[in-house]
Structure formats: C-alpha cells, structure tokens
C-alpha cells in the first residue's frame, strides 16, 4: 500500500462516516400489539412534516400485531430541511371510544447520535392530530432501554424502547403485562412457583422471559443473527405447539411470517435450519431479510400477548392469596468473602507467569514510544477512575445534596473501592450463573413434560441455549451499596458449549460465586479503569472491557456458538460470561468478560509465549518471562506433534482465523504454554489423554514428554480509524508488513503462515488435513508496466484459504518465465474454496513506493 494511498483511504473513510451519519435513511419502527377485545384501526391520514410513515395494517383485531414505520427515505429533501428533521409526524388510531396518538421525530441536529424521539398518548377525547403533533416536543419519552405508559379510561398503552430505532408497544385492558416488567431473577422465581402450583404455565413463563431477553440482546446483532434467533423461538414455542395456543389465534401473523420466510430461505426450507444454513442462504443486506425479521417479531409479539394474558391470571391469583411479594424477591449481594489461601496444586512459577502475561511490569518500567505493546496492569498501581466513582457512590447519600455520609457496616467495604468493585462483579457473576442453573432445570422439566410429543420436546430444547440474550438483575440499595443493575449476555449458551465441560454454570459458581474463595486481583495503573481478577483455583479470569469491545463480542456470539459446536478443538478462548454492571447513581456502566484459562490449573506451566506473527518489536524485555515471536524463533522452538495432529492443528487455526477475519478483528495472539514432563511422578498426568488431544484441554507432544496449551486470545480489537492511522504510520516508517497493526486480512494470513511454518515442526512435504495441491507456474506474457520506467518485477502468489505461497521474482521483465512448482496444503474446509493465482510487481523500497503493485489474477474453482 502506497503512503499516499493509505492516507487517502483513512481520509475517505472519515468522510464516508460523516456523510453516512448525516444523510443516511433514519427509521423508527413501532411494533404495536392489540391486547384488547376491540379492534384497533387507523383514523384519518397520518400527519407528516418530514419523511414518510408506513403502516402494515389498517385494522388490528384482538391479539394481532402490526408495524408503524417512520422513515426519511421517501420524504422530500426540501421538506426535511425546512422542518430540520429526518422524519417528523404522527398517527391517530381508534380503539372503541378511545384514541391512541403515536408520534416521532428525528432532528437533523442530533442525527449523528441516531437519536429518534418517540411519544404516545391514550385518551377518551380527540384533540386533533395536529394539536397532538405540536405538543410533542415537550412530552418526548426517552429512547433506548426506557419504559413508558399512558392510561385511558378503559385501556392502558405501554411501550418499551429496545433500541434507538425500535419500540415495542402494546395496548391492554386495564393493568397487565406485569410479568414482562419483572427482572430475570424474578421471572425465574415466578416460573419455579408455577412449576409447583401451575405446571401448565411454566412454558409460557419461559417463552415470555426468553423473548424479552432476546429483544434486549438483538440490538448489536446482524440481520442474519436476528432471523436465526427469532425463528428458533418461533419453532421452539409457537409452531411446535409447546404453548398450546390455537392456530386461529395467530393466523394473520403466522401466515405473514411463513410467506416472508419462504421468500428469503426458499420454499424448500422446512423446519429449524442450522446457523450455517442461514448464513449460506441469506443476504444480510437484503430488504427481504428485513421483512422476514419484522414478520418474525410481529408473530412473537402476538404470541407474547396471549402468554402474558395467561400469566397475568396467575399473577392476580398470587396477589389474591397474598404471596406475590415472596414470589418476586429481588437479587441480593453477599458481601462476605472467604479468605484466599495458597494453592498446593499450582506452583508459584505458574502464578508469576500468568500475572506477568496479564499485567507485566509497572508503567515506569515500560519502554516508550516505539514499543507496540504496553502493559496496563501492575501489582500495586494507581486507583482507577471506576474505583473512585464507586467509592464516592457508596459513601454518599442519594437524597438531598448527596454529600451526607451514609451509615455503613463496620468493614473495609466502603473504605476500599477495589473490594467494593469486586463485590459487585462477584454478585453479577453469581446471580447470572445461578439463573442459568435454575433456567436449565426448568427447561428440562418442561421438555420432559412434552415427551409424549417428541418433535415438540426436541424443538423446545433448541431454545435452551440461545446465542443472543440479555438477562437483567436489579439489586436495590442495601448494606451501604448503591442500587445496581446487573446484565448478563448469553451465559446459558457459553455453559452449553463443549458439552458443559469447560464453562458450566456450576463450575463458574464454584470458582467465582458467593461460596468461592476470594479472587486474586491485579490493580491497574490505567485511568480507563481496567482490572483483572483471577479465581483462586486459576480456572477463570475476569477482565474489564470497553463498551465497544462488548458490542463487538455481542455481534460475534451467534457465529462463536456455531463455530465451537462444529469445531470442538477450536483454539479460540472459551468465554464463560459477558456481563455488565450499571450503577445509575454513579453514572457508571462497566462491562467485563469471564474467560476459562487457556492453561490447566493442575499443571505447572514452564514456558509461555505470546505469538502474533509479527516480527517488529516482538521480543521480551529484560526481566520479562513471557516470550514473543522473535524469542520463539531465536530459541528455535517448535511444537513436536505427530503428522495427523499437526495437520489438524494448522487446519483448526486457519478456521479460527477465518472466523475472526469475518468480523474484521486483528491484533489477537496465539498464547502457547508448555508443561514439561520431567519427573516420573508427572507421567500419570498424561494417562487421561485420548490420542494427542486431551479432553480437558491441551495437546500431548509426540514423545509424550510435554503438554502444549494453546489459545487465541485478545481478539476484540477491530481495524478502527485509529488503527488505520497507526498502520499508516508504520508504513511511513518502512515496516508496514511486519508491524503488529495491519489490516484484518493481512493479519490473518500472516499468522496462519507463521503458525504453519514457525510454530509447528513441518516437514518439507507438509500436507493439509485433506492432502496437498501441486501447481506448475510456467510463464506470463505482456504484463502491464508496474514501474515508472516501463518494466515490471513480477512474481506469482497462489492462495488457497488463508495460506499462500509465491514464486521467485523475475527482475525487469514483462514476459517472465518462472517454470517452478508450488505446493499448497489442502484442508477439508477448502472443498468449496477457489485457488487464487495473482501476479504482483515487487517494489524494492516499500517505505517510498508502498506495497507491491497488483498486475492481474486468475481464479480456479
């Protein structure tokens, strides 16, 4: 890549982002469910001052759902500019003698935030649509995660803004929908009570709870992921008959969903397809897919209304019996901590190596400028901002001026912010894992109750591990702690992977729950507030991540689940949880992940390497123990593996890198830990091996004298504008190809080559898991001139999957003859891949000329 070209691309992307955020189509979708016994119908023509509005219905019969869609795409540019909005308008609906007004705007001045505004009003008198529209700006309900309601004479309208451009709304007779207002723990407690007193309602409770969790978790999901998860809920609960709802009750929405699904997936797509089939058949950018998702959502909303009505009857019964308060108790935070004791299993050297890998040395010991990796964790560092904010929140009252100290228990909890944060994180993990265990038990009970209907029972079990779901746990003020909201993403899915052997909810509770020994913490010297916790048994790591990294992982979850299920030997690190702690009174929202350690805590790790495939400033500093790429090469290290295992490992790493490439991430590392079996007493540790892949992680060496632990870690870094700028700087400095910061495709291919050629011991005739491909490269004629003097220095690069080989370079010849043979390893995953033969002009000085110039290519299927 030329220096000027690299700078141009950075500038172009900046301009494109600014233009897109200003002029792209803005849409606000309001999904409306009629939960009354009367027909809801449109009254008159919608009032639009900017943009356009489209309704999927003229009338909604009881139990039906429809969509009101405000958008800027079909509006006049002049009208939009005059009104100062992307879209602005209102709709009036009639419900018996009452009137429902719905309005929305998206101001141009706030469009860079994508900040749509939404308001609704239900009343027995109509003051006119125009009057309602002009009163809107003073009455706007907040967006993204907020609730709103409006009560009329006989009905109540309730709305939940699931994102900045989606609102779920229902009109009910009197008070209703209380089950949906409960947090996840209260919902599971209600379901358990139903199991004892009303077992026929357990499936309804699970269905409504899962639909609410999926709606909250789909915000960051792709359209393909949305279609997959929503269809799974429909097959698991609605079409399978698990809910026991009459087909006629959902006829309109069910027929719409079936038409839209056949249009996107084809008429031959019967039953619940796999995630891979959805990815293969669906175009993520198609308008048909958006309609499919919308139809799926409407069908689920109609089913939710009917299930909620059944649950509301049970709620009313519990209230009449006076036991409702005991059913909906909130989550609690336990502040007691078991003291940590030294582990007799893992030796100190393993702890020291792990700590150095996570944290490194204090910031004062870091070498500056040119070093690309810097450490943010130390044994004793500066208290981060997040700790200070939590401490201030716990030490001050929430009422009045907020400065009066609150009386707290006589402990270090309110005095040590690190302990306070650890308590909150542990509370979030414990409640999340406990929820997973209780939910799994309820699903198993519900599925067994339907064993007389095998297809229904099997379809219901498919919903037990949804890849996209957000659970919410609310904890009120108590024991000197502020009011807290815990959020957990797809922990039930993480627990189900690897047949529950790596990250089960039971293991998480045992290592990080309330009854576990206190975690070991590493303080941080970063003002961003990063921290690490390590469970006392060394099985799990807890690490804070940014909001952007959390959103990126949420986008990956469905593909991550499918990948691990298809490839159980995947090297990608196993997550046990993705969580979030919100403290509203402190304005704090902290995301963190729970990961299974790459290493087996029973064995001492003698050597650790962090390998990226980069050879620019990738050498450990004096006093460090964690080796890097240059140290690995200097020590002439190689993984000694038998041929079959070596081929499987390289093929697996290429598949993993391909998954990460699909999401545009880079800068990840292959963490390699080596346990040397030196003493005879250590030999029994190899007896649990089946072949060379150990069931509990790790690969046994060919001579059975070593165990290798490998894992791909730290892959939540996308090639952002800042990273592109860093890459541009490296290009200017003359090492754009060897630096750690390169584009995702270059990063993946470089690491795949490094692993195959430098990490494992590969023979000269190295083959893939399915064999190897032989190519005879002969000659080319009349190539274009790649140099300004009218000549070229051509070479051929042949690529299959993410691995490539190249010929020698023929200098200054536009009619080169290479006459050479290249061999490429072929894996099973390459069955449908093309062989790409590209011709390039070699540039002698990349710092001035940029990268090599492309001359042409040939693709062979």
Secondary structure, 3 states (H helix, E strand, C coil): CCHHHHHHHHHHHHHHHHHHHHHCCCEEEEEEEEECCCCEEECCCCEEEECEEEECCCEECCCCEEEEEEECCCCCHHHHHHHCEEEEEEEEEEECCEEEEEEEEEEHHHHHHCCCEEEEEEECCCCCHHHHHHHHHHCCECCCCCEEEEECCCEEEEEEEEECCEEEEEEEECCCCHHHHCCHHHHHHHHHHHHHHCHHHHHHHHHHHHHHHHHHHHHHCCHHHHHHHHHHHHHHHHCCCCCCCCHHHHHHHHHHHHHHHHHHHCCCCCCCCCHHHHHHHCCCCCHHHHHHHHHHHHHHHHHHHHHHHHHHHHHHHHHHHCCHHHHCCCCCCCCCCECCCCCCCCCHHHHHHHHHHHCCCCHHHCCCCCCCCCCCECCCCCCCHHHHHHHHHHHECCCCCCCCECCCCCCCCCCCHHHHHHHHHHHHHHHHHHHHHHHHHHHHHHHHHCCCCHHHHHHHHHHHHCCCCEEEEEECCECCECCEEEEEECHHHHHHHHHHCCCCHHHHHHHHCCCCECCEEECECCCCCCCEEECCCCCEEEEEECHHHHHHHHHHHHHHHHHHHHCCCCCECCEEEEEEEEEHHHCEEEEEEEEECCCCCCCCCCEEEEECCCCCCCCCCCCCCCECHHHHHHCCCCECCCHHHHHHHHHHHHHHHHHHHHCCECCCEEEEEEEECCCHHHHHHHCCEECCEECCCCEECCCCCEEEEEEEECCCCECCHHHHHHHHHHHHHCCCCCCCCCCHHHHHHHHHHHHHHHHECCCCCCCECCEEEEEEEEECCCCCCCCCCCCCEEEEEEEECCEEEECCCECCECCCEEEEEEEEEECHHHCCCCEEEEEEECCCCHHHHCCCEEEEEEEEC
